[in-house]
Structures are given as C-alpha cells and as structure tokens.
Amino acid sequence: MALPTYTIRPALRCLRKAYYLGPGPLSSSHRFTTTALRQDEAIAESTIDASTPAPPPAPPSQYLDPEMVSTPRQERKLFKTLGLQPIGSRRRRAALKGSDNVPFEQMPYQCFQEARKVLQEDREIKLGQIAEMRRRIARWQNTPTAECGGEVAKKGKLLRMHRHLEELKVLADINDPMIKKRFEDGMGDMNRPIYRYLADKKWRAYKRRILMQRISQMYVVPDMFQHLDPTAEVSLAFGRRNIQPGEFVDSRISEKPARLKIQPFDKGERLVTVAVMDADVPDEERDAFTSRCHFLAVNIPVSPTSTSVPFSKLSKESHIVLPWLPPYAQKGAPYHRLGVFVLQQPGEGDQAKMDVVGLQESMARKRDRFRVRGFAQNHALHPIGVHLFRSKWDEGTDAVVTRAGIEGFNIEYARKKPEKLPYKKKDGERYR
C-alpha cells in the first residue's frame, strides 16, 4: 500500500537538503576509540613541521598551462600571472586536459599511421620535383640571353619557374597533419611558404571579405582610390584596443599614435609608405568636403616575420614626413572616415628608399587638401593594404583638440533645412 503524501514529502526534503549541503561533521560521541584523536594528530604534525625545513615552492599547477586552460577565468589568470596567451581553441584544450598526453604523431590508430605513410611517400615525390626544378632554374640562369629569345623572355621564364617552385613547396607540406596542428596552435614559421599560404587562405576566407565590404559600403572606393585589391593583412590598434574595420573610435583613444600590424604573405622584405587620411573634412568656402592627411611615413621595412609598425617608435629623420595629428570632427558635422593605406614602394633595397628630407620640406604645409591618390601616382606607389575607422564629435574632443593646438575648431555646424516647395492649388474640376 502506498504511503500518504504527507509522510513522503518531508523525507524527500531531508534527502535533498543532505545532497546539497554534503555530509556534516561527526559529533564527539561517534568518534572511534581505536585511533588517535584529531587534536593529537595536529599537534604531532606541527612539531614535525617545526623541526624540518620548509619544502620548496610547488611548480605552477596544471591549470596555468597554456595548453590545458579551458575556462575564461583560467585564461585571464594565465595572462595576468604569466603574460601568456592560451594555445589553440578552448574545446581542444579541454580535450587535451582529459587525455593521456600522447604525442600527436604517435597516436595509436592504425588507419592514421597508414595514412601518414602515404602522405610521406607523396612528400618524397614532391621533394624530388623541387630538386629537379632548382636544377632547371640554375641551368636556365646560366644559359646565354641570345639562346633564350632575349632578356624579356628569359626573365619571364625564370619568373614562371620560381612561381612553380613555390607551389611545389606548398604542395609538399599541405597534407602534413603536424603542419596544420602547428598553424592552428599559432606556432607556424612565416618564413616557410606553407604557413604563409595557410595564413593567406584564412585571411581571405573571412577578414578580407569584411574589409572589402566596409570599404565599398562606406565609399572609400572610389572617394580615396579608384580601385583597391589588398594583398596584405593590416590590423589597427590604439594601445591595447584592437579596432575593427569601420569602427567608431573615441577621440581620447585616438589621441595617441596608432600601431599597425602589416602581414604580407609573400617572401622577402619590402619598403612601404603608410598614410592616414580623413576624407570628410568640411570646406566652408566651396560648401563641400575635402581631405586631410593625419599621418605620413615612408621607408618602413616590412616582411612576413617583421610585421609590427608602432607610429610612436618611427624615426623622425628617416621615416616620418607628417607627424600624428589626432582625428577630430566638429560638432554638428557628420562622422569622418579615416582610411589607413599601406603603399609598397617600387624597387628593392636602397633603390626603393624615398627622400625623407625633401618630402618634409615640400609637404610642410600641405596637410590639408592632401590627395593620397595623386601622391601614389607621383611616386609610383602600389597599395597593398588598407584599414578603416571612423571618428565623430564626442565629449572629449574639445580637450583633445586643445592639447593638440589645433586652431579654428570652435565651429558648430547645423544642417540646412530644405526650402519648401510653393503651394500649388490643384484644379477642382478633375475631382468632379
């Protein structure tokens, strides 16, 4: 026979309470008499600790391992205590934390090991093709120009052979699981073609599409350049804050010079020019908008492994043509679009360097109404990267402009209301 509910419910409450609170301490009447008291054990332990030296500090625990942290709290503590970023995704780190820590290349799966053998054989074939292509390139370089059909034909043939050589280098490692693992963990060497290829593919899959959408949506093309085809990833940051393309930046944050990360995906070092342009400067005389250059620097070396370009650390004698001017917008004016353009200089080595002193003298007072498109055409510069952010009037703009010593800022714009059309009385006969 079932028990009545008034006897079951109190029992359930007691069980639930015991489950949530856990087991309680034993009372003194239920202690075992065959063992020593807890107070005596504590006294014995304290005397032993006093007579023995203190043990060395324990090493960092497992939850501070960059490959094992799996919660946001542990990730923050790792960065705060050790200054390290976690490796790989959080899902992967959580799986590694509960695994047997077997090396990736020694995983005990027969199918996996057999597949690795097949990939290794294919890689040996590709390495043989790479060696043969290098011999052909060396033989073609030693061939007289007359037998090659001229200087232009010889250079074109060598260019195609070098391009095919780089493709073979990528194909030799594209299927290696260890290569993909290192790339996903952020440990890839950008000096190797395979890591540059994977980074370029990842950038074009999402970030470049977002960038192209923003510069076309906000009419950076064709207002500043007629056409842009970025081939290098450009990241913008003010201090520790990373700026997304098209994001509004507070005037107090953009007061300090920015920091760029320029990531090219082809080998070799090149010299670039960086220009920061404001395309929405009001021009009261013409009742239109003009442009202004907020920063201009030349002869900046960039390579796949040397990507950081902090504006504050560039040399005034060899790089900076126009120093950093904080972006600002007058009250009542629409938001300003500020484009960051990375222009590759023609030539290699010292032949690609531009005359910084001459540019400083010629552009000393040409910050306003500066045209980056004309500057690029005059110096044969090729745009390889672009970024974009926006600025508008805020509560800190007045203080920023005052500290920068900008004159003529105390202007407030008001939108002109359109004039109403004269009222025209309609003929009433058409409604009869």
Buried (B, 14 or more C-beta within 10 A) or exposed (E): EEEEEEEEEEEEEEEEEEEEEEEEEEEEEEEEEEEEEEEEEEEEEEEEEEEEEEEEEEEEEEBBBBBBBBEEEBBEBBBEEEEEEBBBEBEBBBEBBEEEEEEEEEEEEEEEEEEBEEBEEBBEEBEEBBEEBEEBBEEEEEEEEEEBEEEEEBEEBBEEBEEBBBEBBBBBBBBBBEBBBBBBBEEBEBEBBBBBBBBBEBBBEEBBEEBBEBBEEBEBBEBBBEEBEBBBBBBBBBEEEEBBBBEEBBBBBBBEBBBBBBBBBBBEBBBBBBBBBBBBBBEEEEEEBBBBBBBBBBBBEBBBEEBEBEBEEBEEEEBBBBBBBBBBBBBEBBEBBBBBBBBBBEEEEEEBEBEBEEBBEEBEEEBEEBBBBEBBEEBEBEBBBBBBBBBBBBEBBBEBBEEEEEEEBEEEBEEEEEEEEEEEEEEEEEEE
